[in-house]
């Protein structure tokens, strides 16, 4: 642990060219990966990541410099470099810094620290997962099962006297497989994620069922019928289809997009931007979710942020710098993968609030259309595009046959969310995954109740 008096000197050095705010972000992270290919353990890798980033602001200008030299001399050198790059108004910082600890409990509690568990027990998890996949009754040409766990400790000190810390522990399995049905084959990967310690693998059926269903789903997809391009009503299932909100408007509601004029929501706070059925929330305080944390990566406590309420835009996800640019406060949304990245506003757990419509009636209301059970990867921005991983055709108000995956939903986000005309009452969460953006990969969760869009463009095989 670096002495606080030394950190104060580092902050003052960083501010010596006239910056008005300085922050030190310290990271100490253990990462373990165990790779299994074709039944053979092919590698065990343990990585220790330790470093610091110095973030310096002067009005709307920002500088970020990082180092893995955590000695006092190394941090002072890093601070001096940041000060030089800022090229502010000479004069320096003459104030006094008294660090005050800000306490916030992480909503994700852990019982078993991963490093306290031997490799043998983790390999047993891999073997059980592999056996479950092989027992699914389908022809598997290739199967990889990889195990990962992370234990990240962060500490943040800044020139306003803040001292904050958090510990984030996660466990994950990644399955990669090629499944054959007749003369057709398909490759896919999928993650089993948990924001917990090794207790995440205590209930064997959780991850073995995941593995079996993964393989069976791939085989069913190979038997499915292709879909031609069309424009139809679309029903999105509760749970993981919340990715729709992440891509259609989540990224546009991050203040970084608003501040650089890359969002259709710029200047629309207080205006109707969506159907009155839409209340969209981002909340980093929810227990048991992959995107939750005690604090963001600038030391602000995470919070529940209502972005859209009954169709009316209420605000944006904001960090410190974008807050200056837009004249608003941080929403506890400044996030980063690690010390080599400066923070930017990012989503945590983004979801559509439940409505009052009957779930079964949402399907019955569609004469012909699309039922989306699971979404794949996508891209966001003003225009979005999302692949469908599991979808079915609706005919005469009933779910009919399965459709071959790979077809794409696309459109302009701000237009599409105005077409939400039914939202169910059963809100279901999802296991979560990663979102990549300017500050690296961050764990997120996106979820929703069942909902319907009155008309949507679907890009099929043609």
C-alpha positions as CSV (number, residue, x, y, z in Angstrom):
1,X,0.0,0.0,0.0
2,X,1.4,3.4,-1.0
3,X,1.4,5.9,1.8
4,X,-1.3,8.6,1.6
5,X,1.3,11.4,2.1
6,X,3.1,10.2,-1.0
7,X,-0.2,10.1,-3.0
8,X,-0.8,13.7,-1.9
9,X,2.6,14.7,-3.3
10,X,1.8,12.9,-6.5
11,X,-1.5,14.7,-6.9
12,X,0.2,18.1,-6.3
13,X,2.9,17.3,-8.8
14,X,0.2,16.4,-11.4
15,X,-1.5,19.8,-10.7
16,X,1.7,21.8,-10.9
17,X,1.0,23.1,-14.4
18,X,-2.4,24.5,-13.5
19,X,-4.9,21.7,-13.7
20,X,-7.9,22.0,-11.5
21,X,-8.5,18.3,-10.7
22,X,-6.4,15.3,-10.4
23,X,-7.1,11.6,-9.7
24,X,-5.1,8.5,-9.0
25,X,-6.7,5.2,-9.9
26,X,-4.9,2.2,-8.4
27,X,-5.7,-1.4,-9.6
28,X,-4.5,-4.7,-8.3
29,X,-6.2,-7.6,-10.2
30,X,-5.6,-11.4,-10.3
31,X,-6.9,-13.2,-13.4
32,X,-6.9,-17.0,-13.9
33,X,-7.8,-18.9,-17.0
34,X,-7.8,-22.7,-17.5
35,X,-8.3,-23.8,-21.1
36,X,-9.6,-27.2,-22.2
37,X,-9.7,-28.2,-25.8
38,X,-11.0,-31.6,-27.0
39,X,-10.9,-33.0,-23.5
40,X,-7.3,-31.9,-22.8
41,X,-6.3,-29.2,-20.4
42,X,-4.2,-27.0,-22.8
43,X,-3.1,-24.3,-20.5
44,X,-3.3,-22.7,-17.0
45,X,-2.5,-19.0,-16.9
46,X,-2.4,-16.7,-13.9
47,X,-1.9,-13.0,-14.5
48,X,-1.3,-10.3,-11.9
49,X,-2.2,-6.8,-13.1
50,X,-1.0,-3.9,-11.0
51,X,-0.8,-0.3,-12.0
52,X,-2.0,3.3,-11.6
53,X,-3.5,5.9,-13.9
54,X,-3.3,9.6,-13.3
55,X,-6.3,11.6,-14.6
56,X,-5.9,15.3,-14.9
57,X,-8.5,18.0,-15.8
58,X,-8.3,21.6,-16.6
59,X,-11.7,23.0,-17.6
60,X,-12.7,20.9,-20.5
61,X,-9.2,19.6,-21.2
62,X,-8.2,16.1,-20.0
63,X,-5.0,14.1,-19.8
64,X,-4.6,10.5,-18.8
65,X,-1.2,8.8,-18.2
66,X,-0.7,5.4,-16.7
67,X,2.2,3.3,-15.3
68,X,2.9,-0.1,-13.8
69,X,5.7,1.3,-11.7
70,X,4.0,1.9,-8.3
71,X,7.0,3.2,-6.5
72,X,6.9,6.8,-5.3
73,X,9.4,7.8,-8.0
74,X,7.4,6.0,-10.7
75,X,4.2,7.7,-9.7
76,X,5.9,11.1,-9.5
77,X,7.3,10.6,-13.0
78,X,3.9,9.7,-14.3
79,X,2.4,12.8,-12.6
80,X,5.0,15.0,-14.1
81,X,4.3,13.7,-17.6
82,X,0.6,14.3,-17.1
83,X,1.3,17.8,-16.0
84,X,3.5,18.5,-19.0
85,X,0.9,17.1,-21.4
86,X,-1.9,19.2,-19.9
87,X,0.1,22.4,-20.7
88,X,-2.2,24.4,-18.4
89,X,-1.7,27.8,-16.8
90,X,1.4,27.7,-14.7
91,X,0.9,28.3,-11.0
92,X,0.3,24.9,-9.5
93,X,-1.8,23.7,-6.7
94,X,-1.4,25.4,-3.3
95,X,-4.3,23.9,-1.4
96,X,-4.3,21.2,1.3
97,X,-5.6,17.7,0.7
98,X,-7.2,15.7,3.5
99,X,-8.4,12.2,2.3
100,X,-11.8,11.2,3.6
101,X,-12.8,7.6,3.1
102,X,-16.1,7.1,1.2
103,X,-17.7,3.8,2.2
104,X,-20.0,2.0,-0.1
105,X,-20.9,-1.7,0.0
106,X,-20.6,-3.8,-3.2
107,X,-24.1,-5.2,-3.9
108,X,-22.4,-8.4,-5.1
109,X,-21.2,-10.3,-2.1
110,X,-18.7,-13.2,-2.3
111,X,-18.1,-16.1,0.0
112,X,-15.1,-18.0,-1.5
113,X,-12.2,-16.0,-2.9
114,X,-11.2,-17.8,-6.1
115,X,-7.4,-17.8,-5.2
116,X,-8.3,-19.9,-2.1
117,X,-9.5,-22.8,-4.4
118,X,-7.0,-25.1,-6.0
119,X,-6.8,-25.7,-9.8
120,X,-8.0,-29.3,-9.3
121,X,-11.5,-28.2,-8.2
122,X,-11.7,-25.7,-11.0
123,X,-10.7,-28.4,-13.5
124,X,-13.5,-30.6,-12.1
125,X,-15.9,-27.9,-13.0
126,X,-14.6,-28.0,-16.6
127,X,-14.9,-31.7,-16.7
128,X,-18.5,-31.7,-15.5
129,X,-19.3,-29.0,-18.0
130,X,-17.7,-30.9,-20.8
131,X,-19.5,-34.2,-19.9
132,X,-22.8,-32.4,-19.8
133,X,-22.3,-31.0,-23.2
134,X,-21.2,-34.4,-24.6
135,X,-24.3,-36.0,-23.1
136,X,-26.8,-33.7,-24.8
137,X,-27.4,-36.3,-27.5
138,X,-26.0,-34.3,-30.4
139,X,-23.0,-34.8,-32.7
140,X,-20.2,-32.5,-31.5
141,X,-17.2,-32.1,-33.8
142,X,-15.2,-29.8,-31.6
143,X,-15.7,-28.6,-28.0
144,X,-13.7,-26.2,-25.9
145,X,-14.5,-25.4,-22.3
146,X,-12.6,-22.5,-20.7
147,X,-12.7,-21.4,-17.0
148,X,-12.0,-17.9,-15.9
149,X,-12.0,-16.0,-12.6
150,X,-11.0,-12.5,-11.7
151,X,-10.4,-10.6,-8.4
152,X,-10.0,-6.9,-9.0
153,X,-9.3,-4.4,-6.2
154,X,-9.4,-0.7,-7.0
155,X,-8.6,2.4,-5.0
156,X,-9.3,6.0,-6.0
157,X,-7.7,9.1,-4.6
158,X,-8.4,12.6,-5.9
159,X,-7.6,16.3,-5.3
160,X,-11.0,16.9,-3.7
161,X,-9.9,14.6,-0.8
162,X,-11.8,11.5,-1.9
163,X,-10.6,8.1,-0.9
164,X,-12.7,5.2,-2.2
165,X,-12.2,1.5,-2.9
166,X,-14.0,-1.6,-4.2
167,X,-13.4,-5.3,-4.8
168,X,-15.0,-7.0,-7.7
169,X,-14.9,-10.8,-8.0
170,X,-16.3,-12.8,-10.9
171,X,-16.4,-16.4,-12.3
172,X,-17.0,-17.4,-15.9
173,X,-17.2,-20.4,-18.2
174,X,-16.9,-20.1,-22.0
175,X,-18.1,-22.8,-24.2
176,X,-17.1,-23.1,-27.8
177,X,-18.5,-25.8,-30.0
178,X,-19.1,-27.0,-33.5
179,X,-22.2,-29.2,-33.8
180,X,-23.2,-31.3,-36.8
181,X,-26.7,-32.3,-38.0
182,X,-26.6,-34.3,-41.2
183,X,-24.3,-32.5,-43.7
184,X,-24.6,-29.1,-41.9
185,X,-22.5,-27.8,-39.1
186,X,-22.4,-24.7,-36.9
187,X,-19.9,-23.0,-34.6
188,X,-20.9,-20.9,-31.7
189,X,-19.6,-19.7,-28.3
190,X,-21.5,-18.7,-25.2
191,X,-20.6,-17.6,-21.7
192,X,-21.9,-18.6,-18.3
193,X,-21.2,-15.6,-16.1
194,X,-21.5,-15.0,-12.3
195,X,-20.5,-11.9,-10.2
196,X,-19.5,-14.2,-7.4
197,X,-16.6,-16.1,-5.9
198,X,-16.1,-19.9,-6.5
199,X,-19.5,-20.4,-4.8
200,X,-20.9,-19.6,-8.3
201,X,-20.1,-23.3,-9.2
202,X,-21.5,-24.8,-6.0
203,X,-24.8,-25.8,-7.7
204,X,-23.6,-28.2,-10.4
205,X,-26.9,-28.2,-12.2
206,X,-26.6,-24.5,-13.0
207,X,-23.6,-24.8,-15.3
208,X,-24.2,-28.4,-16.5
209,X,-27.7,-27.5,-17.7
210,X,-26.3,-24.4,-19.4
211,X,-23.8,-26.6,-21.3
212,X,-26.5,-29.2,-22.4
213,X,-28.9,-26.4,-23.5
214,X,-26.1,-24.7,-25.4
215,X,-25.5,-27.8,-27.5
216,X,-29.1,-28.7,-28.0
217,X,-29.9,-25.2,-29.1
218,X,-27.2,-25.3,-31.8
219,X,-28.6,-28.5,-33.2
220,X,-32.2,-27.1,-33.2
221,X,-30.9,-24.1,-35.0
222,X,-29.4,-26.3,-37.8
223,X,-32.8,-27.8,-38.3
224,X,-34.7,-24.5,-38.4
225,X,-36.3,-22.8,-41.4
226,X,-34.7,-19.7,-43.0
227,X,-36.4,-16.4,-42.9
228,X,-36.7,-13.9,-45.8
229,X,-36.5,-10.2,-45.2
230,X,-39.8,-8.6,-44.1
231,X,-41.4,-5.9,-42.0
232,X,-43.6,-7.3,-39.2
233,X,-44.6,-6.9,-35.6
234,X,-41.8,-8.3,-33.3
235,X,-42.3,-9.7,-29.8
236,X,-39.2,-9.8,-27.6
237,X,-39.1,-12.3,-24.8
238,X,-38.4,-11.3,-21.2
239,X,-34.8,-11.5,-20.0
240,X,-31.8,-11.3,-22.3
241,X,-33.6,-9.5,-25.1
242,X,-32.8,-6.4,-23.1
243,X,-29.8,-6.2,-25.4
244,X,-32.3,-4.4,-27.6
245,X,-32.2,-1.4,-25.2
246,X,-28.4,-1.5,-24.9
247,X,-28.0,-1.1,-28.6
248,X,-31.0,1.0,-29.7
249,X,-30.6,3.8,-27.2
250,X,-28.3,2.9,-24.3
251,X,-25.1,4.0,-26.0
252,X,-26.8,7.2,-27.3
253,X,-27.8,8.0,-23.7
254,X,-24.1,7.9,-22.6
255,X,-23.1,11.6,-22.1
256,X,-19.9,11.0,-24.2
257,X,-22.1,10.4,-27.3
258,X,-24.3,13.4,-26.4
259,X,-21.3,15.7,-25.9
260,X,-19.8,14.9,-29.3
261,X,-23.1,15.3,-31.1
262,X,-23.4,11.6,-31.9
263,X,-26.8,11.1,-30.2
264,X,-30.4,11.7,-31.4
265,X,-31.2,12.4,-27.8
266,X,-29.1,15.5,-27.5
267,X,-31.0,18.5,-26.2
268,X,-34.2,16.5,-25.7
269,X,-34.3,16.2,-21.9
270,X,-37.9,16.8,-20.8
271,X,-39.3,15.8,-24.3
272,X,-41.2,12.8,-25.4
273,X,-38.7,10.5,-27.1
274,X,-40.4,7.1,-26.8
275,X,-43.7,5.4,-26.4
276,X,-45.4,6.0,-23.1
277,X,-44.9,2.3,-22.4
278,X,-41.2,2.9,-22.1
279,X,-39.5,3.5,-18.8
280,X,-35.8,2.8,-19.2
281,X,-33.4,2.5,-16.2
282,X,-29.7,1.9,-15.6
283,X,-28.9,0.8,-12.1
284,X,-25.4,-0.3,-10.8
285,X,-26.7,-1.1,-7.3
286,X,-28.7,-4.2,-8.0
287,X,-27.5,-7.3,-6.1
288,X,-26.4,-10.3,-8.1
289,X,-26.0,-8.7,-11.4
290,X,-22.9,-8.7,-13.6
291,X,-22.8,-4.9,-14.1
292,X,-23.2,-4.0,-10.4
293,X,-20.4,-2.4,-8.2
294,X,-20.1,-0.3,-5.1
295,X,-18.6,2.6,-6.9
296,X,-17.8,3.7,-10.4
297,X,-14.2,4.0,-11.5
298,X,-14.1,7.6,-10.5
299,X,-15.1,6.9,-6.9
300,X,-18.8,8.0,-7.2
301,X,-21.3,5.5,-5.6
302,X,-23.3,3.7,-8.3
303,X,-27.0,4.6,-8.4
304,X,-30.3,4.0,-10.0
305,X,-30.6,6.3,-13.0
306,X,-34.0,6.7,-14.7
307,X,-33.2,7.6,-18.3
308,X,-36.6,7.6,-19.8
309,X,-39.9,7.7,-17.8
310,X,-43.1,6.9,-19.6
311,X,-41.6,8.0,-22.8
312,X,-40.1,11.3,-21.5
313,X,-36.3,11.7,-21.6
314,X,-35.1,12.3,-18.0
315,X,-31.3,12.4,-18.4
316,X,-28.0,10.8,-19.5
317,X,-25.4,8.5,-18.0
318,X,-22.6,10.8,-17.0
319,X,-19.0,10.8,-15.7
320,X,-17.0,13.8,-14.3
321,X,-15.6,15.2,-17.6
322,X,-18.8,14.9,-19.6
323,X,-20.6,16.4,-16.6
324,X,-18.4,19.5,-17.1
325,X,-19.2,19.6,-20.8
326,X,-22.9,19.3,-20.4
327,X,-23.3,21.1,-17.1
328,X,-24.8,18.1,-15.2
329,X,-23.6,16.0,-12.3
330,X,-22.0,12.6,-12.5
331,X,-24.5,9.7,-12.3
332,X,-21.9,7.2,-11.0
333,X,-21.3,5.9,-14.5
334,X,-17.6,6.6,-15.2
335,X,-16.2,3.1,-15.9
336,X,-13.1,1.5,-17.3
337,X,-11.6,-2.0,-17.9
338,X,-8.5,-1.2,-15.8
339,X,-5.8,1.3,-15.1
340,X,-4.7,1.6,-18.7
341,X,-7.9,3.3,-19.6
342,X,-9.4,6.7,-18.7
343,X,-13.0,6.6,-17.5
344,X,-15.9,7.4,-19.8
345,X,-19.7,7.1,-19.1
346,X,-20.9,3.5,-19.5
347,X,-23.9,1.4,-18.8
348,X,-24.1,-0.9,-15.8
349,X,-27.4,-2.8,-15.7
350,X,-29.8,-1.4,-18.2
351,X,-33.4,-2.5,-18.3
352,X,-37.0,-1.8,-19.5
353,X,-39.3,-1.5,-16.5
354,X,-42.3,-3.8,-16.3
355,X,-45.6,-2.7,-17.8
356,X,-49.2,-3.8,-17.3
357,X,-49.9,-6.0,-20.4
358,X,-50.6,-9.7,-20.2
359,X,-47.6,-11.7,-21.5
360,X,-49.8,-14.3,-23.3
361,X,-51.9,-11.5,-24.9
362,X,-48.7,-9.9,-26.3
363,X,-48.2,-13.1,-28.5
364,X,-51.9,-13.6,-29.2
365,X,-52.1,-10.0,-30.5
366,X,-49.9,-10.9,-33.5
367,X,-51.5,-12.4,-36.6
368,X,-48.1,-12.9,-38.3
369,X,-44.8,-11.8,-37.0
370,X,-41.6,-12.6,-35.2
371,X,-41.0,-13.9,-31.7
372,X,-37.4,-13.2,-30.5
373,X,-36.3,-15.4,-27.6
374,X,-32.6,-14.6,-27.6
375,X,-30.4,-11.8,-29.2
376,X,-26.8,-12.1,-30.3
377,X,-24.2,-9.4,-30.9
378,X,-25.0,-6.0,-32.2
379,X,-23.8,-2.5,-32.8
380,X,-25.4,0.7,-31.4
381,X,-25.5,4.4,-32.2
382,X,-28.1,6.4,-34.1
383,X,-28.6,3.3,-36.3
384,X,-28.5,-0.1,-34.7
385,X,-28.1,-3.6,-35.9
386,X,-28.7,-6.8,-33.8
387,X,-28.4,-10.4,-34.8
388,X,-31.1,-12.8,-33.6
389,X,-29.7,-16.0,-32.1
390,X,-33.0,-17.7,-31.4
391,X,-36.3,-16.7,-33.1
392,X,-39.7,-18.2,-34.0
393,X,-42.5,-17.3,-36.4
394,X,-45.8,-16.3,-35.0
395,X,-48.9,-17.2,-36.9
396,X,-52.5,-16.6,-35.8
397,X,-51.4,-15.5,-32.4
398,X,-49.4,-18.7,-31.7
399,X,-45.7,-19.4,-31.7
400,X,-45.1,-21.6,-34.7
401,X,-41.8,-22.9,-36.1
402,X,-38.2,-22.0,-35.3
403,X,-36.3,-19.8,-37.6
404,X,-32.6,-20.2,-38.6
405,X,-30.4,-17.8,-36.7
406,X,-28.4,-15.0,-38.3
407,X,-31.2,-12.7,-39.5
408,X,-30.8,-9.1,-38.4
409,X,-33.0,-6.5,-36.8
410,X,-32.1,-2.9,-37.7
411,X,-33.3,0.6,-37.6
412,X,-32.9,4.1,-36.1
413,X,-33.1,3.8,-32.3
414,X,-35.1,6.9,-31.5
415,X,-37.7,5.9,-34.1
416,X,-38.0,2.3,-33.0
417,X,-38.6,2.9,-29.3
418,X,-41.6,5.0,-30.2
419,X,-43.2,1.8,-31.7
420,X,-43.2,-0.1,-28.4
421,X,-47.0,-0.7,-27.9
422,X,-47.1,-3.6,-25.4
423,X,-44.9,-4.3,-22.3
424,X,-45.5,-7.3,-20.0
425,X,-45.6,-7.4,-16.2
426,X,-43.0,-10.1,-15.6
427,X,-39.5,-8.6,-15.5
428,X,-36.7,-11.2,-15.9
429,X,-33.0,-10.6,-15.5
430,X,-30.1,-12.0,-17.5
431,X,-26.7,-13.5,-16.6
432,X,-24.8,-10.6,-18.2
433,X,-21.7,-10.2,-20.5
434,X,-19.3,-7.6,-21.7
435,X,-19.6,-4.3,-23.5
436,X,-16.6,-2.9,-25.4
437,X,-16.2,0.8,-25.9
438,X,-13.6,3.6,-25.5
439,X,-12.7,2.5,-21.9
440,X,-12.3,-1.2,-22.7
441,X,-14.4,-4.2,-21.8
442,X,-16.8,-3.6,-18.9
443,X,-19.3,-6.2,-17.4
444,X,-22.9,-5.2,-18.1
445,X,-26.4,-6.7,-17.9
446,X,-29.3,-5.9,-20.1
447,X,-32.8,-7.3,-19.5
448,X,-36.5,-6.6,-19.8
449,X,-40.1,-8.0,-19.5
450,X,-41.7,-9.3,-22.7
451,X,-42.6,-6.5,-25.1
452,X,-43.9,-5.9,-28.6
453,X,-42.8,-3.4,-31.3
454,X,-45.7,-2.8,-33.7
455,X,-43.6,-2.9,-36.9
456,X,-39.9,-3.6,-37.5
457,X,-37.5,-4.3,-40.4
458,X,-36.0,-7.7,-40.4
459,X,-33.1,-8.6,-42.7
460,X,-33.3,-12.3,-43.7
461,X,-31.4,-14.6,-45.9
462,X,-32.2,-12.7,-49.1
